Amino acid sequence: ALGDALPGLVRAAERAARDAPPAADATRLPEPWRTPSWAEPPGGTSVEAFGDVLPGLADAFAAAGQRRLYGYTEHRVVTTYLAASTGARLRHAQSTGLFDLSVRDGDDSAWAGVTAPDLTGLDVPALAAELSATLARPGRRVELPPGRYEVLLTPNCVADLMLHLYLAAGARGALDGRTAFSRPDGRLPLGERLTALPLTLRSDPDHPLLPCAPFTVSRGTDDLTAVVDNGLPLRPTRWIDEGVLTALVQTRHTAEQTGAPLTPMVDNLVLEGGPDAPTLPEMVRSTRRGLLLTSLWYLRDVDPASLLLTGLTRDGVRLVEDGEIVGTVHNFRFNESPLSLLARATEAGRPVPALPREWGDYFTRMVMPPLRVPDFLMSAVSPAT
């Protein structure tokens, strides 16, 4: 029955396309070019991709004792072919490895996520031992009320927050007055200082740790991409340069509207500060009293106009006193904006590859630093365990 109806559906779709007015961003396709790998077959993977993971897991389980280990690992290779009537012939094979590990001891838990183009050399026992050490450090529970606390955000936490910022940084939404980057006079806020720290947020398709497609791949048109931009070459882009907003995500249409440089979305993201940034353990040692957040979860938009988010902490809120982790705190619900956090952050640490826990099945190629925020708002105690 479906086969009988299909020709009629196709003709109806063709009529609808002919009768519809042109899209606002309708334009010629990008200039054609060709990648050398166009004629190669799709990439693949196999169980050999886990050659270091499987024996490492066996050793980690053997050392776990009464602690419980659980998690998830995968390796995938996605090959994209893009051809256009202009003669463009483009191919990209994206390799992504992901390892997700939680350690639980009674009602206390810790989590870490690792992502890389492949999992070669991943030291699973060392990762499990590091997580277990945070549970053992003294293992006491601390009850704290809601309020504002000095907080250290791990790189994985920062990854989730900065990805929300990146996905809200489309010029189209800003021009329409719908985002935190909108201004009453309709201009883009390029040149505005977002943070006193010398932080740079950038993307680069040729980043040695985060290689990604060097051309736009879009299955539709939204605030960040346009289907007519498929095949557009991508280049290194600085979104924030030493604390100053220098670019929003632009399609060719919005770039023509604003007169700003064409800066399409790139499938990776790096946040970095100065060359002498401390490590996260060094930041812990310099903390008189604060909370170390290791994982965020269930982030949701509250107010797009300010980029206000709400979310939960998960798998390990640690109390730090006089430079040492002295206990585990219950989970909290928080209300914060990534833009406001950047403005209030007082220290950024050394950037490392990071996995956004909530977005780990969608956007994995990130390098982020830990951040110190002196007044992070914990709006409520969470019953989540």
C-alpha positions as CSV (number, residue, x, y, z in Angstrom):
1,A,0.0,0.0,0.0
2,L,2.8,2.3,0.8
3,G,4.5,1.7,-2.6
4,D,1.2,2.5,-4.4
5,A,1.0,5.8,-2.5
6,L,4.6,6.9,-2.9
7,P,4.3,8.3,-6.5
8,G,1.5,10.5,-5.4
9,L,3.4,11.7,-2.3
10,V,6.4,12.6,-4.5
11,R,4.2,14.6,-7.0
12,A,2.5,16.4,-4.1
13,A,6.0,17.3,-2.6
14,E,7.1,18.6,-6.0
15,R,4.0,20.8,-6.3
16,A,4.5,22.2,-2.8
17,A,8.1,23.0,-3.6
18,R,7.1,24.8,-6.9
19,D,4.4,26.8,-5.2
20,A,6.4,27.8,-2.1
21,P,8.2,31.2,-2.1
22,P,12.0,31.1,-1.9
23,A,13.6,30.8,1.5
24,A,14.9,34.1,2.9
25,D,18.5,32.8,2.7
26,A,18.2,31.2,-0.7
27,T,21.4,31.8,-2.7
28,R,23.9,30.1,-4.8
29,L,25.8,27.2,-3.4
30,P,29.4,27.6,-2.2
31,E,32.2,27.5,-4.7
32,P,32.9,23.8,-5.5
33,W,36.0,22.0,-4.2
34,R,37.1,18.4,-3.8
35,T,38.7,16.5,-1.0
36,P,41.4,14.0,-2.0
37,S,39.6,11.2,-0.2
38,W,36.3,11.5,-2.1
39,A,36.6,8.1,-3.9
40,E,37.6,6.2,-0.7
41,P,35.2,3.8,0.9
42,P,33.5,4.5,4.2
43,G,35.7,4.1,7.3
44,G,35.0,1.4,9.8
45,T,35.8,0.1,13.3
46,S,36.1,-3.2,15.1
47,V,36.6,-4.7,18.5
48,E,40.3,-4.0,18.1
49,A,39.5,-0.4,18.9
50,F,39.0,-1.5,22.5
51,G,42.4,-3.3,22.7
52,D,43.5,-1.1,25.7
53,V,40.1,-0.8,27.3
54,L,39.1,-4.4,27.8
55,P,42.2,-5.6,29.7
56,G,42.2,-2.3,31.6
57,L,38.6,-2.9,32.7
58,A,39.6,-6.4,33.9
59,D,42.4,-4.9,36.1
60,A,40.1,-2.2,37.4
61,F,37.4,-4.6,38.4
62,A,40.0,-6.8,40.2
63,A,41.2,-3.8,42.2
64,A,37.7,-2.5,43.0
65,G,37.0,-4.6,46.1
66,Q,33.6,-3.6,47.5
67,R,33.2,-0.6,45.2
68,R,31.0,-0.9,42.2
69,L,32.2,0.2,38.7
70,Y,29.8,0.8,35.9
71,G,29.9,2.8,32.7
72,Y,29.9,2.8,28.9
73,T,32.4,2.8,26.1
74,E,32.1,3.1,22.3
75,H,34.1,3.8,19.2
76,R,32.4,4.9,16.0
77,V,33.5,6.1,12.6
78,V,31.0,8.2,10.7
79,T,31.8,8.9,7.1
80,T,30.1,11.8,5.4
81,Y,29.9,12.3,1.6
82,L,28.7,15.6,0.3
83,A,28.1,16.3,-3.4
84,A,26.5,19.3,-5.1
85,S,25.4,20.2,-8.6
86,T,28.2,22.7,-8.6
87,G,30.7,19.9,-8.8
88,A,31.6,19.8,-5.1
89,R,32.8,16.3,-4.0
90,L,33.6,16.2,-0.3
91,R,34.3,13.3,2.1
92,H,35.1,13.3,5.8
93,A,35.6,10.3,8.1
94,Q,35.1,11.2,11.8
95,S,36.5,8.8,14.4
96,T,35.2,9.2,17.9
97,G,36.1,7.2,21.0
98,L,34.2,7.6,24.3
99,F,34.7,6.1,27.7
100,D,32.3,6.8,30.6
101,L,33.1,5.4,34.1
102,S,31.3,5.7,37.5
103,V,32.6,4.3,40.8
104,R,30.2,3.9,43.7
105,D,30.9,3.0,47.4
106,G,27.7,2.9,49.4
107,D,25.8,6.1,48.8
108,D,28.9,8.0,47.5
109,S,29.9,8.1,43.8
110,A,32.3,9.6,41.4
111,W,32.3,10.0,37.6
112,A,34.7,10.7,34.8
113,G,34.3,10.8,31.0
114,V,37.0,10.6,28.4
115,T,36.8,11.2,24.7
116,A,39.4,11.1,21.9
117,P,39.5,10.1,18.2
118,D,40.4,6.6,19.5
119,L,40.9,5.0,22.9
120,T,44.5,3.8,22.3
121,G,46.5,4.2,25.5
122,L,43.6,4.8,27.8
123,D,44.7,3.8,31.3
124,V,41.4,2.5,32.8
125,P,42.9,1.3,36.1
126,A,44.5,4.7,36.7
127,L,41.2,6.4,36.0
128,A,39.3,4.1,38.3
129,A,41.9,4.5,41.1
130,E,41.7,8.3,40.8
131,L,37.9,8.2,41.2
132,S,38.1,5.7,44.1
133,A,40.6,8.0,45.9
134,T,38.1,10.8,45.9
135,L,35.6,8.5,47.6
136,A,38.1,7.4,50.2
137,R,39.5,10.8,51.2
138,P,37.8,10.8,54.3
139,G,34.4,9.5,53.3
140,R,32.3,11.7,55.6
141,R,29.0,13.3,54.5
142,V,28.4,17.0,55.0
143,E,25.0,18.7,54.9
144,L,25.0,22.3,53.6
145,P,22.0,24.7,53.0
146,P,21.3,26.3,49.6
147,G,23.1,29.5,48.9
148,R,26.1,30.9,47.1
149,Y,29.4,29.1,47.4
150,E,32.9,29.4,46.0
151,V,33.0,26.6,43.4
152,L,35.6,24.8,41.4
153,L,34.1,23.5,38.2
154,T,36.0,20.6,36.6
155,P,36.7,20.7,32.8
156,N,33.8,18.3,32.2
157,C,31.4,20.7,34.0
158,V,32.8,23.6,32.1
159,A,32.3,21.7,28.8
160,D,28.5,21.3,29.4
161,L,28.2,25.0,30.3
162,M,30.3,26.3,27.4
163,L,28.5,24.1,24.9
164,H,25.2,25.7,26.0
165,L,26.8,29.1,25.3
166,Y,28.1,28.0,21.9
167,L,24.7,26.7,20.8
168,A,23.1,30.0,21.8
169,A,25.7,32.1,19.9
170,G,24.0,32.2,16.5
171,A,23.8,35.5,14.8
172,R,20.4,34.7,13.5
173,G,18.8,34.4,16.9
174,A,20.7,37.5,18.1
175,L,19.3,39.5,15.2
176,D,15.8,38.3,15.9
177,G,16.0,39.5,19.5
178,R,15.7,36.0,21.0
179,T,19.0,35.4,22.8
180,A,21.5,36.7,25.3
181,F,23.5,38.1,22.4
182,S,20.6,40.3,21.3
183,R,20.8,44.1,21.8
184,P,17.9,46.6,21.7
185,D,19.3,48.5,18.8
186,G,19.6,45.3,16.7
187,R,23.4,45.4,16.5
188,L,25.6,42.4,17.4
189,P,27.6,42.7,20.6
190,L,30.9,42.1,18.9
191,G,33.8,43.8,20.8
192,E,32.1,43.6,24.2
193,R,34.2,42.3,27.0
194,L,32.6,39.1,28.6
195,T,35.2,38.3,31.2
196,A,38.2,40.0,32.9
197,L,40.2,36.8,32.6
198,P,42.3,36.4,29.4
199,L,40.1,33.5,28.2
200,T,39.9,32.6,24.5
201,L,37.1,30.4,23.1
202,R,37.9,29.1,19.7
203,S,37.3,26.3,17.1
204,D,39.6,24.8,14.6
205,P,38.8,21.9,12.3
206,D,42.5,21.0,12.2
207,H,43.0,20.9,16.0
208,P,45.5,18.1,16.7
209,L,43.4,16.6,19.5
210,L,39.9,17.4,18.1
211,P,40.0,17.0,14.3
212,C,36.6,17.4,12.7
213,A,34.9,18.0,9.3
214,P,36.6,20.9,7.4
215,F,33.4,21.9,5.7
216,T,29.8,22.7,6.7
217,V,27.4,19.7,6.9
218,S,23.8,20.8,7.4
219,R,20.6,18.8,7.1
220,G,18.5,21.9,7.5
221,T,18.4,25.6,8.4
222,D,18.3,26.9,11.9
223,D,20.0,29.6,14.1
224,L,23.5,28.0,13.5
225,T,23.5,26.5,10.0
226,A,21.9,26.8,6.6
227,V,21.3,24.0,4.1
228,V,22.5,26.3,1.3
229,D,25.9,26.5,3.0
230,N,26.6,22.8,2.7
231,G,30.3,22.4,1.6
232,L,31.4,25.8,2.9
233,P,35.1,25.5,3.9
234,L,35.8,25.9,7.6
235,R,38.7,27.8,9.2
236,P,40.0,28.4,12.7
237,T,37.7,30.9,14.4
238,R,38.1,32.8,17.7
239,W,34.7,33.4,19.3
240,I,36.1,35.1,22.4
241,D,39.6,36.5,22.2
242,E,41.2,37.2,25.6
243,G,37.9,37.9,27.1
244,V,36.3,39.9,24.3
245,L,33.5,38.6,22.1
246,T,34.9,38.6,18.5
247,A,32.4,36.5,16.6
248,L,29.0,34.8,16.6
249,V,28.1,31.8,14.5
250,Q,27.3,33.2,11.0
251,T,25.8,31.7,7.9
252,R,26.4,33.5,4.6
253,H,23.0,35.0,4.9
254,T,23.5,36.6,8.3
255,A,27.0,37.7,7.4
256,E,25.5,39.6,4.5
257,Q,22.9,41.1,6.8
258,T,25.4,42.2,9.5
259,G,28.5,43.0,7.4
260,A,30.4,40.9,9.9
261,P,33.0,38.2,8.8
262,L,31.6,34.8,7.8
263,T,32.2,32.5,10.7
264,P,30.3,29.2,10.3
265,M,29.9,26.7,13.1
266,V,32.8,24.2,13.6
267,D,32.3,20.9,15.3
268,N,34.8,21.4,18.2
269,L,35.4,23.9,20.9
270,V,38.4,25.0,23.0
271,L,38.5,27.4,26.0
272,E,41.9,28.4,27.2
273,G,43.6,31.1,29.3
274,G,47.2,32.1,30.0
275,P,50.3,29.8,29.6
276,D,50.9,29.5,33.3
277,A,47.5,28.3,34.3
278,P,47.4,25.9,37.3
279,T,46.2,22.3,37.3
280,L,42.9,21.4,39.0
281,P,44.7,19.8,42.0
282,E,46.7,23.0,42.4
283,M,43.5,25.0,42.4
284,V,42.1,22.7,45.1
285,R,45.2,23.2,47.2
286,S,44.8,27.0,47.0
287,T,41.1,26.9,48.1
288,R,40.4,27.9,51.7
289,R,36.8,26.7,51.6
290,G,34.6,25.8,48.6
291,L,32.9,23.1,46.7
292,L,34.4,21.0,43.9
293,L,31.7,20.1,41.3
294,T,32.7,17.0,39.2
295,S,29.6,16.5,37.1
296,L,26.4,18.4,36.0
297,W,23.2,16.9,34.8
298,Y,19.8,17.7,33.4
299,L,20.6,21.2,32.3
300,R,17.6,23.1,30.9
301,D,16.9,26.6,29.6
302,V,15.1,29.0,32.0
303,D,15.6,32.3,30.3
304,P,17.1,32.5,26.8
305,A,17.4,36.2,27.0
306,S,20.1,35.9,29.8
307,L,21.1,32.3,29.0
308,L,20.0,31.3,32.5
309,L,20.1,27.5,33.0
310,T,18.9,25.2,35.7
311,G,20.4,21.9,36.4
312,L,21.6,19.3,39.0
313,T,25.0,18.3,40.4
314,R,25.7,14.6,40.1
315,D,28.2,12.0,41.2
316,G,30.3,13.9,43.6
317,V,30.1,17.4,45.2
318,R,33.2,17.6,47.4
319,L,33.8,20.0,50.3
320,V,37.3,21.6,50.2
321,E,38.8,23.1,53.3
322,D,42.3,24.5,53.6
323,G,43.4,23.0,50.4
324,E,42.1,19.4,51.0
325,I,38.9,17.5,50.1
326,V,37.4,16.8,53.5
327,G,34.0,15.4,52.7
328,T,31.2,14.7,50.3
329,V,28.1,17.0,50.1
330,H,24.6,16.1,48.9
331,N,23.5,17.2,45.4
332,F,22.1,20.6,44.6
333,R,19.9,22.2,42.1
334,F,21.6,25.3,40.7
335,N,20.6,28.3,38.6
336,E,23.4,29.9,36.6
337,S,24.1,31.5,33.2
338,P,27.3,30.5,31.4
339,L,27.7,34.2,30.3
340,S,27.4,35.3,33.9
341,L,29.8,32.6,35.1
342,L,32.4,33.8,32.7
343,A,32.0,37.4,33.9
344,R,32.4,36.4,37.6
345,A,35.1,33.7,37.2
346,T,38.3,34.6,39.1
347,E,40.6,31.9,37.9
348,A,40.9,29.5,35.0
349,G,43.1,26.4,35.1
350,R,45.0,24.4,32.6
351,P,42.8,23.1,29.7
352,V,42.5,19.4,29.1
353,P,40.3,17.3,26.8
354,A,36.8,17.3,28.3
355,L,33.5,15.5,27.8
356,P,30.2,17.3,28.3
357,R,28.3,14.6,30.3
358,E,24.8,15.6,29.1
359,W,25.8,16.2,25.5
360,G,28.3,13.3,25.2
361,D,26.3,11.5,22.5
362,Y,26.1,14.7,20.4
363,F,29.1,17.0,20.8
364,T,32.3,15.4,22.1
365,R,35.3,17.3,20.8
366,M,36.2,19.8,23.5
367,V,39.2,21.1,25.5
368,M,38.3,23.0,28.6
369,P,39.9,24.4,31.8
370,P,38.7,24.1,35.4
371,L,37.1,27.4,36.5
372,R,36.8,29.1,39.9
373,V,33.6,31.0,40.6
374,P,33.3,32.8,43.9
375,D,29.5,32.9,44.2
376,F,27.9,30.0,42.4
377,L,24.2,29.8,43.2
378,M,22.9,26.6,44.7
379,S,19.2,27.3,44.6
380,A,18.0,24.2,46.4
381,V,19.1,20.9,47.9
382,S,18.4,18.1,45.5
383,P,17.0,14.7,46.6
384,A,18.7,13.1,43.6
385,T,21.1,10.3,44.5
